[in-house]
Amino acid sequence: MRTASLPKQINDESSNLIHHYFTRVCKIAGCFDSSISPFRTIPAAMMAYSRPVFLLLQASSAAQLSRQHPAMRFKALSLQSEAFSAVRTEISKLWDSMIVSDELMLSCIIAGLTSSWYDVNDIGVSHVLGSQVLLSLWLASKKTRLKYQEMFILGAYVYWLAISSFVTGDPGSAFHFQEALQQTVDKLDISFDILNDGDVPAPSWRVFPHPLTGFSMKTFICVGKVGSLCRVAHIEAVENFPGRADPQNRLEEKAERLEAELLHLYQPRLDNFQDPQDSQTTINEILAVGEAYRCAGLLQLYMKFPKLLQPHTKRYFNIDKTSWEQDFLHELNSQEIPSGTGFTPIQHNWLRKLAFHILSILERIPPTSGTRVLQGLPALIAATWFVDPTGDGQSFEHPLLPLRKSSRSKDEGRGVVRQGLRMHEKYVGLQQVSRVLEILEEVWRRDDEGVDKCDWIVLVASKGLQTLYG
């Protein structure tokens, strides 16, 4: 039986910060906010007996307030330190049972997700590494069907791991962990209903959205794998030891498998999907953001592994053309463009088209939608490819990812993203958003002035611009 570990009298400052959490932080914590939001219901129950949760709710509130009220920064850091101490105390007790409680697991996730709220440069390295062990223990203790609370915790971890994979941790070990996690999640029996559906026939199961991963946890696992794999590829390229063709071949094989996963991940709307009961957020908007993540994952993968596009390009030249036309066009378009990016003209133009496709997905979502808090990473990845077309602007047709031609210029696309990020920064009040815009402005400047296409992941690592982009 749980015993209360909190003071009987909560002081006014604590009360005010808890109030701010439920009135303001909950609105920016996930893609929807309503009476059924697990960011409201689950911490509200846990904070009565979990000191780490109680402290982290206050700390995150103080951190969110500190941008507008700098005097709150010291309070935020003090509460964060106190919360970390409480978490360490809970971890020290694991030697007896090795069973990680939901409260401890969620505390670690909240600490990691909000690490950049206190300091935009804090990417939660220690949280990511330690949490992998805790998650493994936590999952090992789950012997029956995961209930909604457990689904929420797992989904929150998957989202955190996805956005952090682009900036922190050892990418090689992170990729292996993500693959193992994906296999585990695929085997789990998970309930997505806010009510206990143990006695409900499977065909009648309801699916409520997750505030961070929407209706597809797998999409975010795959996108996280993209982040890790691209960082591994960068490290391999930098080290560039002679005779190391095998590692590169293995990376390309992993990239091929990951491409196939993302290409077949399209999530249609199903009848059992339930409305999040938030007037600002619809099921279709949540699905749209998931699709933006899927496409952004593919764009990032193709940017780092351009060879993945070759089979689709060759297929394009074999349609309705004579043999001499095929040979001539293929030879012409297989030449790398002068910028030395490693892409042929039609590949360059197709990647540009994919970037504007992602923008069009996000633009169709109303700017007031709660999903805006999840749009940072796909917007960042897409906007890094807002460049001029090359040659005659000709592209190709991807057999599994058909795209409409966009007539928008790079300046139009950049303007839309720039304005959207500035509006979003005012809404959430977090410095992470301005960091995303800082990265983009530098990428755009280098693309306009330089010879080579700027790789934003390399730029971020070299300039120390890491943050959590969710």
C-alpha positions as CSV (number, residue, x, y, z in Angstrom):
1,M,0.0,0.0,0.0
2,R,1.3,3.4,-1.0
3,T,2.0,5.9,1.8
4,A,1.9,9.7,1.4
5,S,5.5,11.1,1.2
6,L,4.5,14.8,0.8
7,P,4.1,17.4,3.4
8,K,0.7,17.7,4.9
9,Q,0.7,21.5,4.2
10,I,1.7,22.6,0.7
11,N,3.1,26.1,0.8
12,D,1.7,28.9,-1.4
13,E,4.7,28.8,-3.8
14,S,4.3,25.1,-4.3
15,S,0.6,25.5,-4.8
16,N,1.0,28.2,-7.3
17,L,3.5,26.2,-9.3
18,I,1.2,23.1,-9.3
19,H,-1.6,25.3,-10.4
20,H,0.5,26.7,-13.3
21,Y,1.3,23.1,-14.3
22,F,-2.4,22.2,-14.7
23,T,-3.4,25.6,-16.2
24,R,-0.5,26.2,-18.6
25,V,2.1,23.5,-18.8
26,C,-0.5,20.8,-19.7
27,K,-1.5,22.8,-22.7
28,I,2.0,22.7,-24.2
29,A,3.1,19.2,-22.9
30,G,1.3,17.2,-25.6
31,C,-0.8,17.5,-28.8
32,F,-4.1,17.7,-27.0
33,D,-5.3,19.0,-23.6
34,S,-8.6,17.9,-22.2
35,S,-10.1,16.2,-19.1
36,I,-8.8,12.9,-20.4
37,S,-5.2,14.1,-21.1
38,P,-2.8,11.7,-19.3
39,F,-0.6,14.7,-18.6
40,R,-3.4,15.8,-16.3
41,T,-4.9,12.6,-14.9
42,I,-1.8,10.5,-14.3
43,P,0.5,13.0,-12.6
44,A,-2.4,14.4,-10.6
45,A,-2.8,10.9,-9.0
46,M,0.9,10.2,-8.6
47,M,2.0,13.5,-7.0
48,A,0.0,12.6,-3.8
49,Y,2.5,9.8,-3.0
50,S,5.5,10.3,-5.3
51,R,7.9,13.0,-4.2
52,P,9.9,13.0,-7.5
53,V,6.7,13.6,-9.5
54,F,5.5,16.3,-7.1
55,L,8.8,18.1,-7.4
56,L,9.2,17.7,-11.2
57,L,5.7,19.2,-11.8
58,Q,6.8,22.2,-9.9
59,A,10.2,22.4,-11.5
60,S,8.8,22.2,-15.0
61,S,6.3,25.0,-14.2
62,A,9.1,27.2,-12.8
63,A,11.3,26.5,-15.8
64,Q,8.4,27.4,-18.2
65,L,7.8,30.6,-16.3
66,S,11.5,31.6,-16.2
67,R,11.7,32.8,-19.8
68,Q,9.2,35.6,-19.0
69,H,10.2,35.9,-15.4
70,P,14.0,35.4,-15.1
71,A,13.8,35.5,-11.3
72,M,12.1,32.0,-11.5
73,R,15.2,30.4,-13.0
74,F,16.9,29.9,-9.6
75,K,13.7,28.4,-8.2
76,A,13.4,26.1,-11.3
77,L,17.0,24.8,-10.9
78,S,16.7,24.4,-7.2
79,L,13.5,22.3,-7.6
80,Q,15.1,20.3,-10.4
81,S,18.1,19.5,-8.2
82,E,15.8,18.5,-5.4
83,A,13.8,16.3,-7.8
84,F,17.0,14.6,-9.1
85,S,18.0,13.8,-5.5
86,A,14.5,12.3,-4.9
87,V,14.9,10.2,-8.1
88,R,18.3,9.0,-7.0
89,T,16.8,8.0,-3.6
90,E,14.2,5.9,-5.4
91,I,16.7,4.3,-7.7
92,S,18.9,3.3,-4.7
93,K,16.0,1.2,-3.4
94,L,15.9,-0.9,-6.6
95,W,18.5,-3.3,-5.3
96,D,15.9,-5.1,-3.2
97,S,13.3,-5.9,-5.9
98,M,14.7,-4.6,-9.2
99,I,11.1,-3.5,-10.0
100,V,10.8,0.0,-11.4
101,S,7.5,1.7,-10.5
102,D,5.4,3.7,-12.9
103,E,6.1,6.7,-10.8
104,L,9.9,6.4,-11.1
105,M,9.7,5.7,-14.8
106,L,7.5,8.7,-15.5
107,S,9.7,10.9,-13.3
108,C,12.8,10.0,-15.4
109,I,10.9,10.8,-18.6
110,I,9.6,14.1,-17.4
111,A,13.1,15.0,-16.3
112,G,14.5,14.2,-19.7
113,L,11.7,15.8,-21.8
114,T,12.0,19.1,-19.9
115,S,15.8,19.2,-19.6
116,S,16.1,21.9,-22.2
117,W,13.4,24.0,-20.5
118,Y,16.0,24.9,-17.8
119,D,18.9,25.4,-20.1
120,V,18.5,25.3,-23.9
121,N,21.8,23.5,-24.2
122,D,20.9,20.7,-21.7
123,I,20.0,17.7,-23.8
124,G,19.7,15.3,-20.9
125,V,22.6,13.0,-21.7
126,S,22.6,11.4,-18.2
127,H,18.8,10.9,-18.3
128,V,18.9,9.1,-21.7
129,L,21.7,6.7,-20.7
130,G,20.3,5.8,-17.3
131,S,16.7,5.6,-18.5
132,Q,17.5,2.7,-20.9
133,V,18.3,0.5,-17.9
134,L,15.3,1.6,-16.0
135,L,13.0,1.1,-19.0
136,S,14.3,-2.5,-19.5
137,L,13.6,-3.3,-15.9
138,W,10.2,-1.6,-16.1
139,L,9.1,-3.5,-19.2
140,A,10.4,-6.8,-17.7
141,S,8.0,-6.4,-14.8
142,K,5.0,-6.1,-17.1
143,K,3.5,-9.6,-17.4
144,T,0.0,-8.7,-18.5
145,R,-1.7,-6.4,-20.9
146,L,-0.4,-2.9,-20.6
147,K,-3.1,-0.5,-19.3
148,Y,-3.5,3.1,-20.6
149,Q,-1.3,4.5,-17.9
150,E,1.5,2.2,-18.9
151,M,0.9,2.9,-22.5
152,F,1.2,6.6,-21.8
153,I,4.5,6.1,-20.0
154,L,5.9,3.9,-22.8
155,G,4.8,6.3,-25.5
156,A,6.3,9.3,-23.7
157,Y,9.6,7.4,-23.5
158,V,9.5,6.6,-27.2
159,Y,8.9,10.2,-28.1
160,W,11.7,11.4,-25.9
161,L,14.0,8.8,-27.3
162,A,13.1,9.9,-30.9
163,I,13.8,13.6,-30.5
164,S,16.9,13.1,-28.4
165,S,18.4,10.6,-30.9
166,F,19.3,13.4,-33.3
167,V,21.6,15.1,-30.7
168,T,22.6,13.0,-27.7
169,G,24.0,9.7,-26.5
170,D,26.2,7.2,-28.3
171,P,24.3,6.8,-31.6
172,G,25.5,3.2,-32.2
173,S,24.3,1.8,-29.0
174,A,21.2,4.0,-29.2
175,F,20.3,2.4,-32.6
176,H,20.7,-1.1,-31.2
177,F,18.6,-0.2,-28.2
178,Q,15.9,1.3,-30.4
179,E,15.8,-1.9,-32.6
180,A,15.4,-4.0,-29.5
181,L,12.7,-1.7,-28.1
182,Q,10.8,-1.9,-31.4
183,Q,10.8,-5.7,-31.3
184,T,9.6,-5.6,-27.7
185,V,6.8,-3.1,-28.4
186,D,5.7,-5.2,-31.4
187,K,5.2,-8.1,-29.0
188,L,3.4,-6.2,-26.3
189,D,-0.3,-6.5,-25.7
190,I,-1.2,-2.8,-25.1
191,S,-4.5,-1.1,-24.2
192,F,-5.1,2.3,-25.8
193,D,-8.4,2.8,-23.9
194,I,-8.6,5.2,-21.0
195,L,-11.0,2.7,-19.4
196,N,-10.2,-0.9,-18.5
197,D,-11.1,-2.9,-21.7
198,G,-10.1,-6.3,-20.3
199,D,-13.6,-7.7,-20.7
200,V,-14.2,-6.0,-24.1
201,P,-14.0,-8.2,-27.3
202,A,-10.9,-7.2,-29.4
203,P,-13.0,-6.0,-32.4
204,S,-14.6,-3.4,-30.0
205,W,-11.4,-2.0,-28.5
206,R,-11.2,1.7,-28.6
207,V,-8.0,3.6,-29.4
208,F,-7.4,6.9,-27.8
209,P,-4.5,9.0,-29.0
210,H,-1.2,9.4,-27.1
211,P,-0.5,13.1,-26.5
212,L,3.1,12.7,-27.9
213,T,3.0,9.8,-30.3
214,G,-0.5,10.1,-31.6
215,F,-1.8,6.9,-33.1
216,S,1.5,5.3,-34.1
217,M,4.3,4.7,-31.6
218,K,6.2,2.8,-34.3
219,T,6.5,5.9,-36.4
220,F,8.4,7.6,-33.7
221,I,10.6,4.6,-33.0
222,C,11.6,4.6,-36.7
223,V,12.2,8.3,-36.8
224,G,14.4,7.9,-33.7
225,K,16.4,5.2,-35.5
226,V,16.9,7.6,-38.4
227,G,18.5,10.1,-36.1
228,S,20.8,7.6,-34.5
229,L,21.8,6.0,-37.9
230,C,22.5,9.4,-39.5
231,R,24.8,10.3,-36.6
232,V,26.6,7.0,-36.8
233,A,27.1,7.6,-40.5
234,H,28.6,11.1,-39.8
235,I,31.0,9.6,-37.2
236,E,32.1,6.9,-39.7
237,A,32.7,9.6,-42.3
238,V,34.7,11.7,-40.0
239,E,36.9,8.8,-38.8
240,N,37.3,7.5,-42.4
241,F,39.8,4.8,-41.6
242,P,41.3,3.1,-44.7
243,G,39.7,-0.2,-45.6
244,R,36.6,0.3,-43.6
245,A,34.1,-0.5,-46.4
246,D,32.3,-3.2,-44.4
247,P,31.0,-0.7,-41.7
248,Q,29.7,1.5,-44.5
249,N,28.0,-1.4,-46.3
250,R,26.4,-2.4,-43.0
251,L,25.1,1.1,-42.5
252,E,23.6,1.2,-46.0
253,E,21.9,-2.2,-45.3
254,K,20.4,-0.8,-42.1
255,A,19.3,2.3,-44.0
256,E,17.6,0.2,-46.6
257,R,15.7,-1.7,-44.0
258,L,14.7,1.5,-42.3
259,E,13.6,3.0,-45.5
260,A,11.3,0.0,-46.2
261,E,9.8,0.3,-42.7
262,L,9.0,4.0,-43.1
263,L,7.6,3.6,-46.6
264,H,5.1,1.1,-45.4
265,L,4.1,2.9,-42.2
266,Y,1.3,5.1,-43.6
267,Q,-1.5,5.2,-40.9
268,P,-5.0,5.6,-42.2
269,R,-7.9,6.8,-40.0
270,L,-9.6,3.8,-38.4
271,D,-13.2,3.6,-37.0
272,N,-12.1,2.8,-33.5
273,F,-9.9,6.0,-33.2
274,Q,-11.3,8.1,-30.4
275,D,-11.5,11.9,-30.4
276,P,-9.2,13.5,-27.8
277,Q,-12.0,15.8,-26.6
278,D,-10.0,18.9,-27.2
279,S,-11.7,21.6,-29.3
280,Q,-8.3,22.7,-30.6
281,T,-7.2,19.3,-31.8
282,T,-8.8,16.7,-34.1
283,I,-8.0,13.1,-35.0
284,N,-7.1,14.1,-38.5
285,E,-4.6,16.7,-37.3
286,I,-2.9,14.1,-35.0
287,L,-2.7,11.8,-38.0
288,A,-1.3,14.6,-40.2
289,V,1.6,15.2,-37.7
290,G,2.4,11.5,-37.7
291,E,2.6,11.6,-41.5
292,A,4.8,14.6,-41.4
293,Y,7.2,12.7,-39.0
294,R,7.2,9.7,-41.4
295,C,8.0,11.8,-44.4
296,A,10.6,13.8,-42.4
297,G,12.3,10.6,-41.4
298,L,12.5,9.5,-45.0
299,L,13.8,12.9,-46.1
300,Q,16.5,12.8,-43.4
301,L,17.4,9.2,-44.4
302,Y,17.7,10.1,-48.1
303,M,19.8,13.1,-47.3
304,K,22.4,11.0,-45.4
305,F,22.1,7.9,-47.7
306,P,21.5,9.2,-51.3
307,K,22.2,5.7,-52.7
308,L,18.7,4.7,-51.5
309,L,17.2,6.9,-54.2
310,Q,19.0,5.2,-57.1
311,P,16.6,2.2,-57.6
312,H,13.6,4.6,-57.7
313,T,15.4,6.9,-60.2
314,K,16.3,4.0,-62.5
315,R,12.7,2.8,-62.4
316,Y,11.6,6.2,-63.6
317,F,13.8,6.1,-66.7
318,N,12.5,2.7,-67.7
319,I,8.9,4.0,-68.2
320,D,7.6,4.7,-71.7
321,K,11.0,5.4,-73.3
322,T,13.0,3.7,-76.0
323,S,16.4,2.1,-75.1
324,W,18.5,5.0,-76.5
325,E,16.3,7.5,-74.6
326,Q,16.7,5.5,-71.4
327,D,20.5,5.4,-71.8
328,F,20.8,9.1,-72.7
329,L,18.6,10.4,-69.9
330,H,20.0,8.1,-67.3
331,E,23.5,9.1,-68.1
332,L,22.6,12.8,-68.1
333,N,20.7,12.7,-64.9
334,S,23.1,10.4,-63.1
335,Q,25.8,13.0,-63.1
336,E,26.2,14.7,-59.7
337,I,25.1,18.3,-59.6
338,P,28.0,20.8,-59.5
339,S,27.5,21.5,-55.8
340,G,29.0,18.1,-55.0
341,T,26.2,17.1,-52.7
342,G,26.2,13.5,-54.0
343,F,22.7,13.9,-55.5
344,T,21.8,13.9,-59.2
345,P,19.7,16.8,-60.5
346,I,16.5,14.9,-60.4
347,Q,17.2,13.5,-56.9
348,H,18.0,17.0,-55.6
349,N,14.7,18.3,-57.0
350,W,12.8,15.3,-55.6
351,L,14.2,15.9,-52.1
352,R,13.2,19.5,-52.5
353,K,9.7,18.4,-53.5
354,L,9.5,16.1,-50.5
355,A,10.5,19.0,-48.2
356,F,7.7,21.2,-49.5
357,H,5.3,18.2,-49.2
358,I,6.0,18.1,-45.5
359,L,5.5,21.8,-45.3
360,S,2.1,21.5,-47.0
361,I,1.0,18.8,-44.5
362,L,1.9,21.1,-41.6
363,E,0.3,24.1,-43.2
364,R,-3.0,22.4,-43.6
365,I,-3.2,22.1,-39.8
366,P,-4.7,25.2,-38.2
367,P,-2.1,27.3,-36.3
368,T,-4.2,27.0,-33.2
369,S,-4.0,23.2,-33.2
370,G,-2.6,21.5,-30.1
371,T,-0.4,19.5,-32.4
372,R,1.8,22.6,-32.9
373,V,3.9,21.5,-29.9
374,L,5.0,18.4,-31.9
375,Q,5.8,20.0,-35.2
376,G,9.3,21.3,-34.4
377,L,11.4,18.3,-35.6
378,P,9.6,17.7,-39.0
379,A,9.5,21.4,-39.7
380,L,13.3,21.6,-39.0
381,I,14.2,18.7,-41.2
382,A,12.0,19.9,-44.1
383,A,13.1,23.5,-43.9
384,T,16.8,22.5,-44.3
385,W,15.9,21.5,-47.8
386,F,14.2,24.7,-48.9
387,V,16.7,25.3,-51.6
388,D,16.6,26.4,-55.3
389,P,15.8,23.7,-57.9
390,T,18.7,22.6,-60.1
391,G,18.7,22.2,-63.9
392,D,15.3,22.3,-65.5
393,G,13.6,21.4,-62.2
394,Q,12.8,17.9,-63.4
395,S,12.2,15.3,-60.7
396,F,11.1,11.7,-60.7
397,E,8.2,9.7,-59.3
398,H,8.8,7.6,-56.3
399,P,6.6,4.5,-56.6
400,L,5.8,4.4,-52.9
401,L,5.8,8.1,-52.1
402,P,3.9,10.0,-54.8
403,L,4.2,13.8,-54.4
404,R,2.5,16.8,-56.0
405,K,4.7,19.3,-57.7
406,S,5.2,22.5,-55.7
407,S,5.7,25.9,-57.3
408,R,6.8,27.6,-54.1
409,S,10.2,29.2,-53.9
410,K,12.8,28.6,-51.2
411,D,12.1,32.1,-49.8
412,E,8.4,31.4,-49.6
413,G,9.0,28.2,-47.7
414,R,11.5,29.8,-45.4
415,G,9.2,32.7,-44.7
416,V,6.4,30.4,-43.7
417,V,8.6,28.4,-41.3
418,R,10.2,31.5,-39.9
419,Q,6.8,33.1,-39.1
420,G,5.4,29.9,-37.7
421,L,8.4,29.3,-35.3
422,R,8.2,32.9,-34.0
423,M,4.5,32.5,-33.3
424,H,5.1,29.2,-31.6
425,E,7.9,30.6,-29.4
426,K,5.4,33.2,-28.1
427,Y,2.9,30.4,-27.4
428,V,5.1,28.0,-25.5
429,G,7.6,30.5,-24.1
430,L,10.6,28.1,-24.4
431,Q,14.0,29.0,-25.8
432,Q,14.2,25.7,-27.7
433,V,12.0,27.1,-30.4
434,S,14.3,30.1,-31.1
435,R,17.2,27.6,-31.2
436,V,15.5,25.7,-34.0
437,L,15.2,29.0,-35.9
438,E,18.8,29.8,-35.2
439,I,19.9,26.5,-36.7
440,L,17.7,27.0,-39.8
441,E,19.0,30.6,-40.4
442,E,22.6,29.2,-40.3
443,V,21.7,26.3,-42.6
444,W,20.0,28.7,-45.1
445,R,23.0,31.1,-45.0
446,R,25.5,28.3,-45.8
447,D,23.3,26.9,-48.5
448,D,23.0,30.2,-50.2
449,E,26.7,31.1,-49.9
450,G,28.5,27.8,-50.0
451,V,29.2,25.0,-52.5
452,D,28.1,22.0,-50.5
453,K,24.7,21.3,-49.1
454,C,24.8,22.0,-45.4
455,D,24.1,19.0,-43.2
456,W,22.1,20.3,-40.3
457,I,23.1,17.4,-38.0
458,V,26.8,18.1,-38.7
459,L,26.3,21.8,-38.2
460,V,24.5,21.3,-34.9
461,A,27.3,19.0,-33.6
462,S,30.1,21.3,-34.7
463,K,28.6,24.6,-33.4
464,G,27.2,23.2,-30.2
465,L,23.6,24.0,-31.1
466,Q,22.1,20.8,-29.7
467,T,18.8,21.0,-28.0
468,L,15.6,18.9,-27.9
469,Y,13.5,19.8,-30.9
470,G,10.1,18.5,-29.9
